[in-house]
Amino acid sequence: MSKPRVIVLSESGSEIAKNVASIIGGQIDGYASRVSKADNTFDDVKTHVQACFKNGDVIVAVMASGALIRLLAPLLKDKQSEPPVIAISEDGSSVVPLLGGHHGANALARTIADALGSHAAVTTAGDLKFGIALDEPPAGWVLANPENAKEVMAELVAGKEVRLQGNCLADAEWLTGSKLPIDDDGDVVLSATDRRHEADKLELVYHPKNHVIGIGCERGAEVDEVMALANQAINEAGVAPQSISAVTSIDLKADEAALHAVAAKLSVPARFYVAATLEIEAPRLANPSDVVFAETGCHGVAEGAALASVGSDGELVLPKIKSKRATAAIAKALHPVDVRTLGRDRGQLFVVGIGPGQEGWRSPEVTRMIGASTDLVGYSLYLDLISEISDGKTRHDFDLGKEEDRVRHAMELAGAGKDVALVCSGDAGIYAMATLVFELLANGGLSDAAQRIDIAVSPGISALQAAAARAGAPLGHDFCTISLSDLLTPWEAIQMRIKAAAEGDFVIAFYNPVSMRRRTQLAHAKEVLLQHRPDDTPVILATNLGRPEENVRVVPLCELLVDDVDMLTVVVVGSSETRTVKTGDGKNWVYTPRGYAAKDGTKIRSEAAE
């Protein structure tokens, strides 16, 4: 989940925004034309605020409540899905939760107000009268029937009394210690139970997250089989599905699709333990197995994982049951389980392309992935380019030339349960690190845990695309890319590709055109290309794309000079069809016709014919 967005529109509100961001661990989004210092900037207030809301981000805006309401009004549809939205006055004296009051906005507003020494303008009737939000139970509890909450709260506010019941009431101090009008004969019922329970019309049912299901399975077990076994286990244990806090297993199964499917179905995390941790539970197992020990190093996976999760005071409430290729067991803790303390998550590796480095050219998906990461791995320059969105994350800097070390380190971090972003410039799959990730998976040499990580690759704007956009539309027809670096590719192979691309009349983007020691390859490419296309073929030289030092030039092929090119330059050579056109403002644009002029009935054809 991304950090809360602290949105500020003026310099006068910047100090409050800075304080609030510090209080809630948020990032400052500043209106570019009026705010000098911010983590992120935006040019259009309406577009930015609405985008944050649609993305489900927590919004804390230093601006007038009325203005914020008008910006979001067109998007208001379902209160159950609305993220917290809070307005704060520029002097910090008023903190107003506008939306998502029972999704965290009221509590967050109080936290901010307490820290600022100001006033939280909470207007939710139940919160004010009883000091409790019945549709927002505390961590470790879940409301099974939120659809009843509105009517129940209305009855309570109107004067009805409440009756508390359930086998988990002793753990529900947030109910028993509230200002609710409690009476044994109350018309409104609040039930705290980990059992299956059908609610009446004026009843709310709360389930504590105090059970854990442990699952073992053969490699590649079918999702349907494991799902059916998990449902059977929950039914036999008589536990409410909402009281399951996690799906657990041995770390050897961290990449089993079936286990993650069960966790997703139950809306809980999957957590994994090393065999040594599970073996500690051997004395408490109902069904220890020497066969399982020989296979895994512990005497029980399903029972062991469930018991390891509920602590020494917990108990096995459903011993191991089996299907053809899986096992399942359920254990109960004395109190709701904090899943953050259980085993480890399956590591996540985000392989992201940040484009040329400009914030406006970075995709929202890449920004979200970086925001969700605990660790960032990459070449130092690339990590510097995203410094505005990487506060609080652990950096792992690598020099150029250490690509394999960089990727291996990122994968091993993910194998240890971290959420890692492997940061690449341009597009992660074009002359970047994504390929090396899968090459290492294919060739081995990684730890077992690193081979079981979850991988997601997100594209970025490549230098090729950025150069083309700056110059016009040189990629309007067939094109190819060739790296002139012979560090990883034999020069003979590069020569063959240059010749083939020249003969095929492709537009060619040359990556890594020169280096300090390598000055002849680009000259050779120019010589070959001049044998197949005109001297005046447009060549785009694009340097430092998306950065303040950006420089894009267009020269004829015959005047291309190696000394005008460096490692930060992309060279795009047009085909024999590539043309230039000058607009009234003096700009010289490059384009490669797609061939529309040859198509019957087009205006381009008829005008060209004239």
N, C-alpha and C positions, 0 to 999 in steps of 0.2 A: 504494500500500500504506500502511495506517495505521501510526502509530508503535508501537513496542513498548509493551505495557501493564505498567507497574510497579505492582503491586497491593499496597496496604498496609492492614492491619487495625487498627493501633493507633498512638497518638501516639509510643510508644517506638520504633517502627520507621520513623518519618517521616524521620529524618535519613539513614538508610541508603537509603531509597527515593529521596530527593532526590539523593544522590550517584550512585546507580545510573542514575537517569533522565538525569543529566548525562553519564555515561560512554557510554551507548548511544543517546542521543538519543530517550529515551522520554517518555511522558506518565504522570503519577502519577494512579492511580485509588484514591481513599480511601474507606474505610468511613465513611459519613456521620455515624454516631452517635459515632465514636471518633477521627476524624482531622480536625483543624481546617483544614489547608491541603492542597489537592489540585487538580489540573487538572480532574478529573471526580470526582463522588461517586456512590455507589450505596448502596442500602438493604438489599439481600439478597445476601449473599456468594455463595451457591450459584448463584443465577440469573445474577449478573454474571460469575463466573468461567466458567461453562459457556457463556454467550453469547459471550464473548471467544474461547473455544476453538473453538466452532462457526464463528465468523467467520474463523478462521485467523490470529488475532492472535498475535504473539509474547508469551508471558506470563512475566513475571519477578515472582514473588510473595514478599513478605517475610512468610513464615509457615512453619509446620512442614511438612516434606515429607509426613508421613502425612496431615495434613488436606487438603493439596492433591491427593494421590493419591485420597483418598476422594471428593472433589468431582468429579473427572474420570473416575473408574473407569467409570461407566455409559456414557460416550461413547467409550470406547476400542474401535476396530474395525479400522482399517487404519493400520499404522505408516508406510506410504508417504505418507499424507495428513495426518499429525499435525504441527501447528506446534511449534516449540520451546517447551518449558515448563521453567522453572527455579525452584527454591525457594532462598531465601536466609534464613539465620538473622537474627534481629533485630539481633545485634551485627556482622553481616557477616563472621563468621569462616568460615562454610561456604557454598559456592555449589554447588548440586547440580542438574545437568541431569537431569531426570526423563524427558522425552519429546522426540522429535525430535533425538536426539543427533547423527545424521548429516544433519540438515536445518538445522544451524547452532547447535544448543543447546550442544554441547561446545565449539565455538570461542567462542561468546558467553560461556559460563561462564568460560573461561580469561581472556578479555578483562576481565570484571568482577573476577575474583579478582586478576589482576595489578594492576589499578588500585586495588583496596582493600587489597592486601597480604595477601590471605587465601588460602584453599585451594579449588581447583576439584575437587570429588569426582567426577571422570570415571571411570565404571566399565566403559565399552565395551572389550571385550577387545582388539580390533584397535588401537584408539587407544593403549592402554596398552603393548602389546607392540611395536608397529611404528611408533608415532608418526604413523599415517596412517589416515584413514577412507576405505576403498576405495569405499564407496557414496556418498561426498560429495566428488567431485573439485573442484578449485579453480575459481574464476571463469575462464571461457574454455574450459572443457572440459565434456563431457557423457558420462555413462555410458549406453551404448546398451542394456544388458541388466541392469538392476538386479535382476531376478528371480533372477540367478545369484549375487548378492553374498553372501547368507547362507551358502550351501554353500561358496563359495570361502574366505570368512573362517574358517569352521569348519575347513577343511582346513589353512589356514595356521597357525591357532592350535594345531592338533594336531601341527604339525611339518613339514608339506610345504614344499618349496622352490618358488620362483616363477621363471618364465622371462619376460623382457621382450622384446617385439618390436614392429615397426610402423615405418612410414616417418616418423612424427612423434615418435619416441622422444627425439630430441635436444631437443625442446621440453618434455619431460615430466620436468623436474628433480624435481618433487614425488614421482615414482615412483623415478627413478634415485638420488635422494639420500635416500631413506627408509631405515628399518632393516629393510626386508623381506629375507628370506633368498634372495638372488638366485643362481640357478645356471642355466647354459645348458641343463641337462637337467631343469629343474624340471617337476613334474607340473601345477602351476597356471600358467596363462598370463595375462599382462596385456598387452593390445595397445593401442598408441597410434597411431592411424592416421586419416587423413581420407578413406580409401577405404572403399567398401562392404565389409563383412566379416561373415561368419557365425561366430558364437561357438560353441566347443565347450562341453561341460558344465561343465568346470572352467576357464572362460575369462571374463574381463571385458574388454569392448571400450570404449575411451575415444576420443572424437572431439574434436579441437580445433575451436573455432569460428573457423576461419581463411579461410573463403570468403565471398564476398558475391555475391548475384545482383542484377544491374541489369535493370530492366524498363521498357520504354516501351510505350505503347498509345494507341489512339484514344480520344476521349472516349466513355464509356459502353460500352467493350468488355465482352463477356460474361465472367462469372466463369469459366465452364467452359473457355472458349478460353484465357484467360490462365493458368489453373491447369494445363491440359494442356501449354502451352508451357514453363512453369516446370519441370514434371516431366521433360519431354523434355530440357531444358537440363542438369538435374542428372544425368540418366542418361547423356547424351552426354559430360559432363565426367568421369564415373566417380567423382564425389564422393559421400560419404555425406550424406544429407539433414541429419543432425544436425550436420554441419560448416558448414552455412550459418548465418552469424551475423546477417544482415539482408537485407531486401528494400529496394532503393534505386531512386530515380527522380528526375526533375526536380520542382521544387516545384509546377509547373502540374498535376501529377497527385496532389497530396496528398489529394484527396477522391475518388479513383477506388476504387470498391468492390472491383474485381477485385484491385488491388494489396494491399489490406488483407486480402482473403480468402486470398491466397497467404501473406502474413505470418502470419496466424492458423493456417493449415494447417501451416506449418513451425515454429510456436511461437517466432517471432522478431519483433523490431520492424520497422516500416517507417520509413525515413529518406529525407529529401528535400533536394535541393541546388538553389540558384539556377543559372540558365543560365551565368553568368560562371564559377562554380566548375567546372562540367562542361567548359566550353570550354578551360580550362587543360589538360585531358587530351587535347586534339585531336591533338598529335603522337604520342600512344601508341595512338590508335584504329586498329583493323584495318579498319574500314569507315566512314570519315568520309563524311558526306552533306551536300551543299549544300542539298538539299531540307529536311532536318531543321533545318539552320541557319536557313533562311528562316522556318521555322515556330516555332522555339523559342529561337533565339539561341545554340545550340551545335551542333557537328557530329555529336554522337552522344549519345543519352540512355542506352540500355542499357549500352553499353560504357563511356561516360563516367562514369556513376554507379557502376558496379562498380569501375573503376580509381580513382576519387576516394576510395573507401572503403578501399583496401588500401595506400595510401601509395606513395611513389616507388619503394620496393623491391619492391612487389607486381607481379604480372603477370597478364595476361589468359590464362586457361586454356581458355576457350570463347568465341571471337568470336561476334558477334551472329548469332542464328538468328531466323527469322520465322515467324509465322502470318499469317492474313488481316489481323488488326487489332492485332497486338502484336509486340514484339521482346524478346529476352532475351539476356543475356551473363553470364558468371561470371568473377570474378577471385579470385586467391589472394594472401593476405598471408604474410609470412615467419613471423609469430607470430599467436596468437589475437587477434582483433579486439576492441577495447573499443568497443562500440556507442555508448557515451555520447559518443564523439568524432566520430561520423558525422553530417554534415548537421544536420538538425533534424527533430523529430517533427512529426506533424500536430497542430496546436494543439487543445486540448480546452477547451471552455467548459461548465462546470457552472452551470446557472441554478437556484439552490436557494432554497426557501422555508424559513426557520428557525422558522416559527410565530410566536407572540407574543414569543418570546425565552427562554422557560423551557426548560432543558435537557431536562426530562422530556417536553416536547411537541415535541422535534426528532426527526425520524425517523432511524433508524440509517443509511439510505441517504444522507441529507443529511450526516450526520456523516462518513461514509466519503468522500464527494465533497470535503468541505472538507479532510479529512485528506490526500487525494490531490493537492490543489492546491498550486501554488507561489506563487500570487498571489491576493489577495482584493480584490474591488472592491465598493464599496457606500457607502451613506449612513453617516456616522461612527457614529451610534447603533447601527445594525444590526451593524456590525463590532465594536463594544464588547460587544455581547450574546454574541458567540461568542469572546471573548478567551481563554477557558480552553482552547480547542482550536485556537488559531491561532498558537501560538508558532513562531517561525522562518519564518513566511510573510510575504511582502511585502504591506503594506496600501496600498491606493489609495483614499483617503477623498474623498468628494464631498458637497457640500451638497445640501439639498433644492432642487428646481427645476432641477437639473443632470442630469436623468434621461437625456437623449439623450447628453450628454457621457460619462456614467457607462457606459452600455451600449456606446457606440462604443469607449471606451478598453478595456473588457474584451475586446471582439471583436478589437481590434488586438493586444492582448497575446497572445491565443490564436493569432492569425495569425503571431506571431513565434515560435511553438513552445512557449509557456508553457501550463501547466495552470491554468486560471483559474476561480475560483468567483465568480459574480456573485450577491451575497447580497441577498435580499429578505426583508422581514418577511412574516408570514402565509404565503400560498401564492404561489409565483412567477408563477402565471398569472392571479391575481385582483387586478386593479388594481395590477399590479406589472410587472416588467421583461421577463418572457418574451415578451409581445406585441411589445415594442419591438425585441427581438432579431430577430424574423422580419420585422418591418416594415422594418428597415434592410436585411436581406437582399433583400427584395423590391424596395426602391426604389433600391438601389445607393448609391454614394458611399463605399463601404468599399474598402480596398486589396484587391488580388486574393487575397492570403494570408488576409485576414480572412473572405473569402467561402468559403474552403475548409476552415474549421475543423470539428471534430467537436463536436456540440452534444447535451447531455443535460439535460433538464428534470426536476427532482424536486419533488414536491408537498410542501406544508407545511400545518399546521393554520391555516386562515384565522381572522381575527378573528371572522367570522360564526359559525364552528363553535365557537370558544372561548367566545363569549358565550352561545351556545345551551346548551352543556354546563354552564356555570356556573349558568345560570338554570333548567335542566330539560330540556324538549324542545319548544321553540317551533317548531321546523322539522319537526314531525311530519307536516305536509301541505305542499301547494304553497307555494313561497316564491320571492322574487326579491331581487336587490340593485340598489340605485341609488346612484350617487355624486352628491352634491349640489354637487361642485366644478364651477364653470363656466369653469375655466381652459382646459380642452381640449374641453368640450362646451357648445354654446350653451344658455343658460338656457331658451329656448323648448323645446328637445328634452327637457330635464330635466322641465319642467312637464308635457309630454305623457306622459312615462313615469310620473310620479307619479299622474296622473289615471287612466291605464290600469291601473296596479297597484291603485289604490284601487277602481276599478270591478270589477276581476277578483277582488277579495277575497283577494289574496295576503298572506301574512306578508312584511313588507318589512324588509330590513336596509339602513340608510342608512350609507354610508361617507362620509368627509370631510364631516360634517354642518355644521360651522361653521369659521370661521377668524377671525383678528383683524379682517379687513375685511368678512367675509361673515357676516351675522347674520340675514338675512331668509328664506333658503331653507328652513330647517327649520320656521320659523313658517308659511310657505306650505304645506309638506307637511302639517303638523298640521291646518291649516284644511281642506284638501281631504279628508283622511282622516276627519275628524269628520263629513263629509257622507255617508259610506258605512259607518261602523261605530260601535258604541256608545261613549259617553263613557268607560266604564270598561274599554275595551280595554287589556290589559296592554302596557306599553312597557318594554323592558329597556334600561338605560343601563349599558354595560360599559366601564370605563376602565382603562387600563394592565393589560390582561389578561396573566396569567402572570408579573407582576412584583410586587415587594414592595408597591407602591402600589396594587395591584389594588382596584377598587371596583365592585361590581355592585349596581345598584338596580333595583327594579321600581315604576313609577308608572302611574296611569291616564292614558290618552291626553289627557283634558281638562286634566290638571295638568302636562303636559310643558312645561318651561321651557327656553328657549334658553340661558339663563345657567347651567344645570346641565350643559351639554355643551361639550366642547372637541374639538380635533383628534385627541386620543388616545382618543376615545369612539366606540364603535359603538352605534348606535341601532337596536333591533329592535322593530318595531311588529307586534303580533299581528293576525290576521284577525278577522272577526266570530265565528269559532268558537274562538278561543284562550281558554283558561281558566287559572285559578290554583287550586292546592290547597295547604293548609297541613298539614305533618306535625307529629307530636307534639313534635318538638324546636323548634317555632316557625318553621321555614323555610317561606317562601312560594315554591312552585315554579310555573313557567309551562309549559304544554303546549298543543299544538294537536292535537286528536283526528284520527286518520287516517280514522275512519269505521267502526271495527269494531262500534260499537253498533248500526249499521244492518244488520249482517250476520246472516242467519238462523243460529240455533244457537249464538250466542256467549253466554257468561255475562254479558258487559257488557250485552247487549241485554235479557236476561231480568231482570237486577237493576235496570236502569234502568226497565224497565216496571213493576216492583213499586213 
